[in-house]
Amino acid sequence: PASDDPVPLAEARDALLENLSFTPVGIDEFIRATKIPVGVALTAILELELAGSVRRLAGGRLVLAD
């Protein structure tokens, strides 16, 4: 269940948004830097992409959406 996640999804989304900028960063490097478990981070990134808050660029790089 989601309640068993080591980092709650909402907390992960907030942390990801706080650490992203308009400068592209590689997704693997970014996840390592945030220390959020990979599965939680990928789910949070997908939710942020669907919400239009984050964009994924060529090469798997992430940036804040305009």
PQR file with spaces between the fields and no chain letter, atoms N, CA, C, O and H, PARSE charges and radii, in Angstrom:
ATOM       1  N    PRO     1       0.815   -1.209    0.000 -0.5600 1.5000
ATOM       2  CA   PRO     1       0.000    0.000    0.000  0.2800 2.0000
ATOM       3  C    PRO     1       0.853    1.266    0.000  0.5500 1.7000
ATOM       4  O    PRO     1       1.997    1.249    0.456 -0.5500 1.4000
ATOM       5  N    ALA     2       0.302    2.347   -0.506 -0.4000 1.5000
ATOM       6  CA   ALA     2       1.034    3.604   -0.582 -0.0000 2.0000
ATOM       7  C    ALA     2       1.455    4.103    0.790  0.5500 1.7000
ATOM       8  O    ALA     2       2.487    4.763    0.909 -0.5500 1.4000
ATOM       9  H    ALA     2      -0.627    2.360   -0.877  0.4000 1.0000
ATOM      10  N    SER     3       0.687    3.806    1.823 -0.4000 1.5000
ATOM      11  CA   SER     3       1.018    4.284    3.158 -0.0000 2.0000
ATOM      12  C    SER     3       2.289    3.650    3.699  0.5500 1.7000
ATOM      13  O    SER     3       2.846    4.138    4.682 -0.5500 1.4000
ATOM      14  H    SER     3      -0.151    3.269    1.726  0.4000 1.0000
ATOM      15  N    ASP     4       2.765    2.564    3.076 -0.4000 1.5000
ATOM      16  CA   ASP     4       3.991    1.912    3.508 -0.0000 2.0000
ATOM      17  C    ASP     4       5.226    2.488    2.821  0.5500 1.7000
ATOM      18  O    ASP     4       6.342    2.065    3.122 -0.5500 1.4000
ATOM      19  H    ASP     4       2.313    2.167    2.277  0.4000 1.0000
ATOM      20  N    ASP     5       5.054    3.446    1.903 -0.4000 1.5000
ATOM      21  CA   ASP     5       6.193    4.043    1.218 -0.0000 2.0000
ATOM      22  C    ASP     5       7.108    4.703    2.240  0.5500 1.7000
ATOM      23  O    ASP     5       6.631    5.369    3.159 -0.5500 1.4000
ATOM      24  H    ASP     5       4.148    3.790    1.658  0.4000 1.0000
ATOM      25  N    PRO     6       8.439    4.523    2.088 -0.5600 1.5000
ATOM      26  CA   PRO     6       9.364    5.159    3.016  0.2800 2.0000
ATOM      27  C    PRO     6       9.277    6.679    2.952  0.5500 1.7000
ATOM      28  O    PRO     6       9.485    7.355    3.959 -0.5500 1.4000
ATOM      29  N    VAL     7       8.974    7.213    1.790 -0.4000 1.5000
ATOM      30  CA   VAL     7       8.772    8.648    1.616 -0.0000 2.0000
ATOM      31  C    VAL     7       7.389    8.812    1.011  0.5500 1.7000
ATOM      32  O    VAL     7       7.147    8.347   -0.103 -0.5500 1.4000
ATOM      33  H    VAL     7       8.805    6.664    0.971  0.4000 1.0000
ATOM      34  N    PRO     8       6.466    9.473    1.731 -0.5600 1.5000
ATOM      35  CA   PRO     8       5.127    9.665    1.159  0.2800 2.0000
ATOM      36  C    PRO     8       5.216   10.385   -0.188  0.5500 1.7000
ATOM      37  O    PRO     8       6.067   11.250   -0.394 -0.5500 1.4000
ATOM      38  N    LEU     9       4.329   10.011   -1.086 -0.4000 1.5000
ATOM      39  CA   LEU     9       4.353   10.546   -2.446 -0.0000 2.0000
ATOM      40  C    LEU     9       4.233   12.071   -2.477  0.5500 1.7000
ATOM      41  O    LEU     9       4.943   12.724   -3.242 -0.5500 1.4000
ATOM      42  H    LEU     9       3.637    9.309   -0.919  0.4000 1.0000
ATOM      43  N    ALA    10       3.360   12.640   -1.671 -0.4000 1.5000
ATOM      44  CA   ALA    10       3.203   14.101   -1.649 -0.0000 2.0000
ATOM      45  C    ALA    10       4.500   14.769   -1.203  0.5500 1.7000
ATOM      46  O    ALA    10       4.893   15.800   -1.750 -0.5500 1.4000
ATOM      47  H    ALA    10       2.783   12.110   -1.049  0.4000 1.0000
ATOM      48  N    GLU    11       5.154   14.189   -0.221 -0.4000 1.5000
ATOM      49  CA   GLU    11       6.431   14.726    0.263 -0.0000 2.0000
ATOM      50  C    GLU    11       7.498   14.621   -0.832  0.5500 1.7000
ATOM      51  O    GLU    11       8.308   15.532   -1.006 -0.5500 1.4000
ATOM      52  H    GLU    11       4.835   13.352    0.224  0.4000 1.0000
ATOM      53  N    ALA    12       7.492   13.513   -1.562 -0.4000 1.5000
ATOM      54  CA   ALA    12       8.444   13.323   -2.659 -0.0000 2.0000
ATOM      55  C    ALA    12       8.207   14.358   -3.755  0.5500 1.7000
ATOM      56  O    ALA    12       9.164   14.937   -4.271 -0.5500 1.4000
ATOM      57  H    ALA    12       6.834   12.773   -1.421  0.4000 1.0000
ATOM      58  N    ARG    13       6.949   14.600   -4.117 -0.4000 1.5000
ATOM      59  CA   ARG    13       6.636   15.604   -5.147 -0.0000 2.0000
ATOM      60  C    ARG    13       7.148   16.976   -4.722  0.5500 1.7000
ATOM      61  O    ARG    13       7.760   17.689   -5.517 -0.5500 1.4000
ATOM      62  H    ARG    13       6.172   14.130   -3.698  0.4000 1.0000
ATOM      63  N    ASP    14       6.896   17.343   -3.466 -0.4000 1.5000
ATOM      64  CA   ASP    14       7.352   18.642   -2.965 -0.0000 2.0000
ATOM      65  C    ASP    14       8.874   18.753   -3.017  0.5500 1.7000
ATOM      66  O    ASP    14       9.415   19.775   -3.439 -0.5500 1.4000
ATOM      67  H    ASP    14       6.399   16.763   -2.820  0.4000 1.0000
ATOM      68  N    ALA    15       9.556   17.697   -2.585 -0.4000 1.5000
ATOM      69  CA   ALA    15      11.022   17.702   -2.585 -0.0000 2.0000
ATOM      70  C    ALA    15      11.574   17.799   -4.004  0.5500 1.7000
ATOM      71  O    ALA    15      12.553   18.504   -4.246 -0.5500 1.4000
ATOM      72  H    ALA    15       9.117   16.867   -2.242  0.4000 1.0000
ATOM      73  N    LEU    16      10.950   17.096   -4.934 -0.4000 1.5000
ATOM      74  CA   LEU    16      11.402   17.143   -6.323 -0.0000 2.0000
ATOM      75  C    LEU    16      11.233   18.546   -6.899  0.5500 1.7000
ATOM      76  O    LEU    16      12.134   19.065   -7.557 -0.5500 1.4000
ATOM      77  H    LEU    16      10.154   16.524   -4.737  0.4000 1.0000
ATOM      78  N    LEU    17      10.086   19.151   -6.652 -0.4000 1.5000
ATOM      79  CA   LEU    17       9.842   20.502   -7.170 -0.0000 2.0000
ATOM      80  C    LEU    17      10.814   21.515   -6.571  0.5500 1.7000
ATOM      81  O    LEU    17      11.263   22.428   -7.263 -0.5500 1.4000
ATOM      82  H    LEU    17       9.353   18.729   -6.118  0.4000 1.0000
ATOM      83  N    GLU    18      11.138   21.357   -5.293 -0.4000 1.5000
ATOM      84  CA   GLU    18      12.067   22.275   -4.634 -0.0000 2.0000
ATOM      85  C    GLU    18      13.470   22.164   -5.218  0.5500 1.7000
ATOM      86  O    GLU    18      14.224   23.137   -5.216 -0.5500 1.4000
ATOM      87  H    GLU    18      10.773   20.614   -4.731  0.4000 1.0000
ATOM      88  N    ASN    19      13.822   20.990   -5.714 -0.4000 1.5000
ATOM      89  CA   ASN    19      15.179   20.749   -6.199 -0.0000 2.0000
ATOM      90  C    ASN    19      15.337   20.881   -7.706  0.5500 1.7000
ATOM      91  O    ASN    19      16.459   20.835   -8.210 -0.5500 1.4000
ATOM      92  H    ASN    19      13.210   20.199   -5.716  0.4000 1.0000
ATOM      93  N    LEU    20      14.247   21.043   -8.429 -0.4000 1.5000
ATOM      94  CA   LEU    20      14.329   21.222   -9.882 -0.0000 2.0000
ATOM      95  C    LEU    20      14.418   22.703  -10.221  0.5500 1.7000
ATOM      96  O    LEU    20      14.002   23.559   -9.441 -0.5500 1.4000
ATOM      97  H    LEU    20      13.335   21.080   -8.020  0.4000 1.0000
ATOM      98  N    SER    21      14.963   22.988  -11.389 -0.4000 1.5000
ATOM      99  CA   SER    21      15.035   24.368  -11.862 -0.0000 2.0000
ATOM     100  C    SER    21      14.772   24.369  -13.370  0.5500 1.7000
ATOM     101  O    SER    21      14.338   23.364  -13.932 -0.5500 1.4000
ATOM     102  H    SER    21      15.301   22.292  -12.022  0.4000 1.0000
ATOM     103  N    PHE    22      15.037   25.494  -14.011 -0.4000 1.5000
ATOM     104  CA   PHE    22      14.861   25.588  -15.455 -0.0000 2.0000
ATOM     105  C    PHE    22      16.117   25.124  -16.195  0.5500 1.7000
ATOM     106  O    PHE    22      16.167   25.154  -17.425 -0.5500 1.4000
ATOM     107  H    PHE    22      15.389   26.311  -13.554  0.4000 1.0000
ATOM     108  N    THR    23      17.126   24.696  -15.440 -0.4000 1.5000
ATOM     109  CA   THR    23      18.337   24.117  -16.022 -0.0000 2.0000
ATOM     110  C    THR    23      18.146   22.610  -16.093  0.5500 1.7000
ATOM     111  O    THR    23      17.922   21.977  -15.061 -0.5500 1.4000
ATOM     112  H    THR    23      17.086   24.671  -14.441  0.4000 1.0000
ATOM     113  N    PRO    24      18.228   22.018  -17.276 -0.5600 1.5000
ATOM     114  CA   PRO    24      18.007   20.572  -17.402  0.2800 2.0000
ATOM     115  C    PRO    24      18.992   19.763  -16.561  0.5500 1.7000
ATOM     116  O    PRO    24      20.171   20.099  -16.456 -0.5500 1.4000
ATOM     117  N    VAL    25      18.480   18.699  -15.972 -0.4000 1.5000
ATOM     118  CA   VAL    25      19.302   17.788  -15.178 -0.0000 2.0000
ATOM     119  C    VAL    25      18.910   16.360  -15.550  0.5500 1.7000
ATOM     120  O    VAL    25      17.737   16.072  -15.788 -0.5500 1.4000
ATOM     121  H    VAL    25      17.521   18.426  -16.057  0.4000 1.0000
ATOM     122  N    GLY    26      19.899   15.473  -15.597 -0.4000 1.5000
ATOM     123  CA   GLY    26      19.631   14.071  -15.903 -0.0000 2.0000
ATOM     124  C    GLY    26      18.789   13.439  -14.813  0.5500 1.7000
ATOM     125  O    GLY    26      19.019   13.676  -13.628 -0.5500 1.4000
ATOM     126  H    GLY    26      20.852   15.707  -15.404  0.4000 1.0000
ATOM     127  N    ILE    27      17.816   12.637  -15.209 -0.4000 1.5000
ATOM     128  CA   ILE    27      16.884   12.058  -14.243 -0.0000 2.0000
ATOM     129  C    ILE    27      17.595   11.159  -13.228  0.5500 1.7000
ATOM     130  O    ILE    27      17.265   11.200  -12.043 -0.5500 1.4000
ATOM     131  H    ILE    27      17.629   12.444  -16.173  0.4000 1.0000
ATOM     132  N    ASP    28      18.561   10.350  -13.669 -0.4000 1.5000
ATOM     133  CA   ASP    28      19.271    9.468  -12.739 -0.0000 2.0000
ATOM     134  C    ASP    28      20.065   10.271  -11.720  0.5500 1.7000
ATOM     135  O    ASP    28      20.021    9.997  -10.520 -0.5500 1.4000
ATOM     136  H    ASP    28      18.829   10.316  -14.632  0.4000 1.0000
ATOM     137  N    GLU    29      20.785   11.258  -12.210 -0.4000 1.5000
ATOM     138  CA   GLU    29      21.573   12.127  -11.338 -0.0000 2.0000
ATOM     139  C    GLU    29      20.661   12.848  -10.342  0.5500 1.7000
ATOM     140  O    GLU    29      20.982   12.968   -9.159 -0.5500 1.4000
ATOM     141  H    GLU    29      20.821   11.481  -13.184  0.4000 1.0000
ATOM     142  N    PHE    30      19.530   13.321  -10.841 -0.4000 1.5000
ATOM     143  CA   PHE    30      18.590   14.061  -10.000 -0.0000 2.0000
ATOM     144  C    PHE    30      18.030   13.179   -8.888  0.5500 1.7000
ATOM     145  O    PHE    30      17.970   13.598   -7.732 -0.5500 1.4000
ATOM     146  H    PHE    30      19.270   13.224  -11.802  0.4000 1.0000
ATOM     147  N    ILE    31      17.623   11.966   -9.231 -0.4000 1.5000
ATOM     148  CA   ILE    31      17.063   11.061   -8.223 -0.0000 2.0000
ATOM     149  C    ILE    31      18.122   10.719   -7.179  0.5500 1.7000
ATOM     150  O    ILE    31      17.828   10.699   -5.984 -0.5500 1.4000
ATOM     151  H    ILE    31      17.672   11.625  -10.170  0.4000 1.0000
ATOM     152  N    ARG    32      19.349   10.450   -7.620 -0.4000 1.5000
ATOM     153  CA   ARG    32      20.426   10.157   -6.656 -0.0000 2.0000
ATOM     154  C    ARG    32      20.634   11.332   -5.711  0.5500 1.7000
ATOM     155  O    ARG    32      20.804   11.137   -4.508 -0.5500 1.4000
ATOM     156  H    ARG    32      19.587   10.467   -8.591  0.4000 1.0000
ATOM     157  N    ALA    33      20.622   12.544   -6.242 -0.4000 1.5000
ATOM     158  CA   ALA    33      20.865   13.736   -5.431 -0.0000 2.0000
ATOM     159  C    ALA    33      19.765   13.967   -4.397  0.5500 1.7000
ATOM     160  O    ALA    33      20.040   14.454   -3.300 -0.5500 1.4000
ATOM     161  H    ALA    33      20.484   12.703   -7.220  0.4000 1.0000
ATOM     162  N    THR    34      18.529   13.625   -4.736 -0.4000 1.5000
ATOM     163  CA   THR    34      17.429   13.852   -3.795 -0.0000 2.0000
ATOM     164  C    THR    34      17.331   12.769   -2.732  0.5500 1.7000
ATOM     165  O    THR    34      16.710   12.974   -1.689 -0.5500 1.4000
ATOM     166  H    THR    34      18.305   13.229   -5.627  0.4000 1.0000
ATOM     167  N    LYS    35      17.951   11.597   -2.996 -0.4000 1.5000
ATOM     168  CA   LYS    35      17.940   10.460   -2.062 -0.0000 2.0000
ATOM     169  C    LYS    35      16.537    9.913   -1.802  0.5500 1.7000
ATOM     170  O    LYS    35      16.292    9.267   -0.783 -0.5500 1.4000
ATOM     171  H    LYS    35      18.456   11.430   -3.843  0.4000 1.0000
ATOM     172  N    ILE    36      15.630   10.176   -2.725 -0.4000 1.5000
ATOM     173  CA   ILE    36      14.283    9.611   -2.652 -0.0000 2.0000
ATOM     174  C    ILE    36      14.353    8.241   -3.313  0.5500 1.7000
ATOM     175  O    ILE    36      14.978    8.107   -4.365 -0.5500 1.4000
ATOM     176  H    ILE    36      15.830   10.701   -3.553  0.4000 1.0000
ATOM     177  N    PRO    37      13.732    7.219   -2.729 -0.5600 1.5000
ATOM     178  CA   PRO    37      13.751    5.895   -3.363  0.2800 2.0000
ATOM     179  C    PRO    37      13.283    5.982   -4.820  0.5500 1.7000
ATOM     180  O    PRO    37      12.338    6.704   -5.138 -0.5500 1.4000
ATOM     181  N    VAL    38      13.953    5.242   -5.688 -0.4000 1.5000
ATOM     182  CA   VAL    38      13.727    5.335   -7.132 -0.0000 2.0000
ATOM     183  C    VAL    38      12.262    5.161   -7.514  0.5500 1.7000
ATOM     184  O    VAL    38      11.734    5.959   -8.288 -0.5500 1.4000
ATOM     185  H    VAL    38      14.721    4.656   -5.430  0.4000 1.0000
ATOM     186  N    GLY    39      11.598    4.142   -6.990 -0.4000 1.5000
ATOM     187  CA   GLY    39      10.199    3.895   -7.342 -0.0000 2.0000
ATOM     188  C    GLY    39       9.293    5.055   -6.971  0.5500 1.7000
ATOM     189  O    GLY    39       8.410    5.437   -7.739 -0.5500 1.4000
ATOM     190  H    GLY    39      12.027    3.494   -6.361  0.4000 1.0000
ATOM     191  N    VAL    40       9.516    5.610   -5.794 -0.4000 1.5000
ATOM     192  CA   VAL    40       8.716    6.749   -5.331 -0.0000 2.0000
ATOM     193  C    VAL    40       9.022    7.971   -6.196  0.5500 1.7000
ATOM     194  O    VAL    40       8.112    8.693   -6.605 -0.5500 1.4000
ATOM     195  H    VAL    40      10.233    5.300   -5.170  0.4000 1.0000
ATOM     196  N    ALA    41      10.304    8.197   -6.471 -0.4000 1.5000
ATOM     197  CA   ALA    41      10.700    9.358   -7.272 -0.0000 2.0000
ATOM     198  C    ALA    41      10.117    9.284   -8.680  0.5500 1.7000
ATOM     199  O    ALA    41       9.607   10.281   -9.191 -0.5500 1.4000
ATOM     200  H    ALA    41      11.042    7.611   -6.139  0.4000 1.0000
ATOM     201  N    LEU    42      10.190    8.112   -9.310 -0.4000 1.5000
ATOM     202  CA   LEU    42       9.657    7.976  -10.669 -0.0000 2.0000
ATOM     203  C    LEU    42       8.147    8.185  -10.708  0.5500 1.7000
ATOM     204  O    LEU    42       7.626    8.795  -11.642 -0.5500 1.4000
ATOM     205  H    LEU    42      10.605    7.303   -8.894  0.4000 1.0000
ATOM     206  N    THR    43       7.451    7.686   -9.706 -0.4000 1.5000
ATOM     207  CA   THR    43       6.003    7.893   -9.636 -0.0000 2.0000
ATOM     208  C    THR    43       5.689    9.373   -9.455  0.5500 1.7000
ATOM     209  O    THR    43       4.797    9.908  -10.115 -0.5500 1.4000
ATOM     210  H    THR    43       7.874    7.191   -8.947  0.4000 1.0000
ATOM     211  N    ALA    44       6.420   10.033   -8.563 -0.4000 1.5000
ATOM     212  CA   ALA    44       6.201   11.459   -8.319 -0.0000 2.0000
ATOM     213  C    ALA    44       6.515   12.278   -9.570  0.5500 1.7000
ATOM     214  O    ALA    44       5.788   13.216   -9.897 -0.5500 1.4000
ATOM     215  H    ALA    44       7.144    9.598   -8.027  0.4000 1.0000
ATOM     216  N    ILE    45       7.592   11.927  -10.269 -0.4000 1.5000
ATOM     217  CA   ILE    45       7.949   12.643  -11.502 -0.0000 2.0000
ATOM     218  C    ILE    45       6.855   12.479  -12.550  0.5500 1.7000
ATOM     219  O    ILE    45       6.484   13.446  -13.216 -0.5500 1.4000
ATOM     220  H    ILE    45       8.182   11.165  -10.004  0.4000 1.0000
ATOM     221  N    LEU    46       6.342   11.273  -12.700 -0.4000 1.5000
ATOM     222  CA   LEU    46       5.260   11.039  -13.659 -0.0000 2.0000
ATOM     223  C    LEU    46       4.036   11.884  -13.309  0.5500 1.7000
ATOM     224  O    LEU    46       3.428   12.487  -14.193 -0.5500 1.4000
ATOM     225  H    LEU    46       6.643   10.487  -12.159  0.4000 1.0000
ATOM     226  N    GLU    47       3.674   11.931  -12.038 -0.4000 1.5000
ATOM     227  CA   GLU    47       2.526   12.752  -11.617 -0.0000 2.0000
ATOM     228  C    GLU    47       2.778   14.226  -11.916  0.5500 1.7000
ATOM     229  O    GLU    47       1.876   14.934  -12.362 -0.5500 1.4000
ATOM     230  H    GLU    47       4.168   11.441  -11.320  0.4000 1.0000
ATOM     231  N    LEU    48       4.006   14.689  -11.670 -0.4000 1.5000
ATOM     232  CA   LEU    48       4.335   16.089  -11.942 -0.0000 2.0000
ATOM     233  C    LEU    48       4.308   16.383  -13.442  0.5500 1.7000
ATOM     234  O    LEU    48       3.905   17.469  -13.858 -0.5500 1.4000
ATOM     235  H    LEU    48       4.739   14.113  -11.307  0.4000 1.0000
ATOM     236  N    GLU    49       4.734   15.418  -14.249 -0.4000 1.5000
ATOM     237  CA   GLU    49       4.658   15.577  -15.709 -0.0000 2.0000
ATOM     238  C    GLU    49       3.205   15.673  -16.159  0.5500 1.7000
ATOM     239  O    GLU    49       2.854   16.545  -16.954 -0.5500 1.4000
ATOM     240  H    GLU    49       5.062   14.535  -13.912  0.4000 1.0000
ATOM     241  N    LEU    50       2.371   14.786  -15.655 -0.4000 1.5000
ATOM     242  CA   LEU    50       0.954   14.783  -16.035 -0.0000 2.0000
ATOM     243  C    LEU    50       0.250   16.060  -15.594  0.5500 1.7000
ATOM     244  O    LEU    50      -0.686   16.518  -16.251 -0.5500 1.4000
ATOM     245  H    LEU    50       2.657   14.078  -15.009  0.4000 1.0000
ATOM     246  N    ALA    51       0.701   16.635  -14.482 -0.4000 1.5000
ATOM     247  CA   ALA    51       0.113   17.879  -13.978 -0.0000 2.0000
ATOM     248  C    ALA    51       0.651   19.101  -14.725  0.5500 1.7000
ATOM     249  O    ALA    51       0.142   20.209  -14.555 -0.5500 1.4000
ATOM     250  H    ALA    51       1.461   16.263  -13.949  0.4000 1.0000
ATOM     251  N    GLY    52       1.677   18.897  -15.549 -0.4000 1.5000
ATOM     252  CA   GLY    52       2.247   20.013  -16.298 -0.0000 2.0000
ATOM     253  C    GLY    52       3.262   20.826  -15.518  0.5500 1.7000
ATOM     254  O    GLY    52       3.620   21.924  -15.942 -0.5500 1.4000
ATOM     255  H    GLY    52       2.090   17.997  -15.687  0.4000 1.0000
ATOM     256  N    SER    53       3.735   20.317  -14.387 -0.4000 1.5000
ATOM     257  CA   SER    53       4.700   21.043  -13.558 -0.0000 2.0000
ATOM     258  C    SER    53       6.141   20.796  -13.976  0.5500 1.7000
ATOM     259  O    SER    53       7.017   21.628  -13.742 -0.5500 1.4000
ATOM     260  H    SER    53       3.444   19.424  -14.042  0.4000 1.0000
ATOM     261  N    VAL    54       6.378   19.643  -14.598 -0.4000 1.5000
ATOM     262  CA   VAL    54       7.724   19.219  -14.974 -0.0000 2.0000
ATOM     263  C    VAL    54       7.691   18.742  -16.419  0.5500 1.7000
ATOM     264  O    VAL    54       6.703   18.159  -16.865 -0.5500 1.4000
ATOM     265  H    VAL    54       5.666   18.967  -14.788  0.4000 1.0000
ATOM     266  N    ARG    55       8.774   18.992  -17.147 -0.4000 1.5000
ATOM     267  CA   ARG    55       8.897   18.481  -18.512 -0.0000 2.0000
ATOM     268  C    ARG    55      10.104   17.561  -18.594  0.5500 1.7000
ATOM     269  O    ARG    55      11.139   17.817  -17.979 -0.5500 1.4000
ATOM     270  H    ARG    55       9.577   19.466  -16.785  0.4000 1.0000
ATOM     271  N    ARG    56       9.959   16.489  -19.360 -0.4000 1.5000
ATOM     272  CA   ARG    56      11.078   15.580  -19.628 -0.0000 2.0000
ATOM     273  C    ARG    56      11.594   15.907  -21.022  0.5500 1.7000
ATOM     274  O    ARG    56      10.837   15.900  -21.993 -0.5500 1.4000
ATOM     275  H    ARG    56       9.118   16.281  -19.860  0.4000 1.0000
ATOM     276  N    LEU    57      12.882   16.193  -21.112 -0.4000 1.5000
ATOM     277  CA   LEU    57      13.510   16.546  -22.378 -0.0000 2.0000
ATOM     278  C    LEU    57      14.229   15.340  -22.968  0.5500 1.7000
ATOM     279  O    LEU    57      14.307   14.280  -22.348 -0.5500 1.4000
ATOM     280  H    LEU    57      13.497   16.199  -20.323  0.4000 1.0000
ATOM     281  N    ALA    58      14.748   15.519  -24.169 -0.4000 1.5000
ATOM     282  CA   ALA    58      15.527   14.462  -24.817 -0.0000 2.0000
ATOM     283  C    ALA    58      16.659   14.028  -23.898  0.5500 1.7000
ATOM     284  O    ALA    58      17.241   14.842  -23.181 -0.5500 1.4000
ATOM     285  H    ALA    58      14.685   16.380  -24.673  0.4000 1.0000
ATOM     286  N    GLY    59      16.959   12.752  -23.929 -0.4000 1.5000
ATOM     287  CA   GLY    59      18.042   12.235  -23.098 -0.0000 2.0000
ATOM     288  C    GLY    59      17.636   12.008  -21.658  0.5500 1.7000
ATOM     289  O    GLY    59      18.494   11.779  -20.806 -0.5500 1.4000
ATOM     290  H    GLY    59      16.487   12.091  -24.511  0.4000 1.0000
ATOM     291  N    GLY    60      16.330   12.067  -21.364 -0.4000 1.5000
ATOM     292  CA   GLY    60      15.858   11.813  -20.009 -0.0000 2.0000
ATOM     293  C    GLY    60      16.180   12.924  -19.029  0.5500 1.7000
ATOM     294  O    GLY    60      16.299   12.676  -17.829 -0.5500 1.4000
ATOM     295  H    GLY    60      15.633   12.254  -22.057  0.4000 1.0000
ATOM     296  N    ARG    61      16.324   14.146  -19.524 -0.4000 1.5000
ATOM     297  CA   ARG    61      16.592   15.275  -18.629 -0.0000 2.0000
ATOM     298  C    ARG    61      15.276   15.906  -18.186  0.5500 1.7000
ATOM     299  O    ARG    61      14.285   15.887  -18.917 -0.5500 1.4000
ATOM     300  H    ARG    61      16.228   14.348  -20.499  0.4000 1.0000
ATOM     301  N    LEU    62      15.283   16.461  -16.985 -0.4000 1.5000
ATOM     302  CA   LEU    62      14.088   17.086  -16.410 -0.0000 2.0000
ATOM     303  C    LEU    62      14.300   18.577  -16.216  0.5500 1.7000
ATOM     304  O    LEU    62      15.409   19.029  -15.927 -0.5500 1.4000
ATOM     305  H    LEU    62      16.088   16.476  -16.391  0.4000 1.0000
ATOM     306  N    VAL    63      13.223   19.335  -16.378 -0.4000 1.5000
ATOM     307  CA   VAL    63      13.222   20.769  -16.075 -0.0000 2.0000
ATOM     308  C    VAL    63      11.843   21.140  -15.546  0.5500 1.7000
ATOM     309  O    VAL    63      10.860   20.437  -15.781 -0.5500 1.4000
ATOM     310  H    VAL    63      12.322   18.968  -16.613  0.4000 1.0000
ATOM     311  N    LEU    64      11.791   22.251  -14.833 -0.4000 1.5000
ATOM     312  CA   LEU    64      10.491   22.794  -14.456 -0.0000 2.0000
ATOM     313  C    LEU    64       9.791   23.252  -15.724  0.5500 1.7000
ATOM     314  O    LEU    64      10.435   23.746  -16.650 -0.5500 1.4000
ATOM     315  H    LEU    64      12.590   22.822  -14.642  0.4000 1.0000
ATOM     316  N    ALA    65       8.493   23.093  -15.769 -0.4000 1.5000
ATOM     317  CA   ALA    65       7.718   23.559  -16.924 -0.0000 2.0000
ATOM     318  C    ALA    65       7.641   25.078  -16.889  0.5500 1.7000
ATOM     319  O    ALA    65       7.727   25.693  -15.826 -0.5500 1.4000
ATOM     320  H    ALA    65       7.969   22.691  -15.018  0.4000 1.0000
ATOM     321  N    ASP    66       7.480   25.669  -18.059 -0.4000 1.5000
ATOM     322  CA   ASP    66       7.391   27.138  -18.164 -0.0000 2.0000
ATOM     323  C    ASP    66       6.196   27.676  -17.436  0.5500 1.7000
ATOM     324  O    ASP    66       5.973   28.887  -17.425 -0.5500 1.4000
ATOM     325  H    ASP    66       7.410   25.169  -18.922  0.4000 1.0000
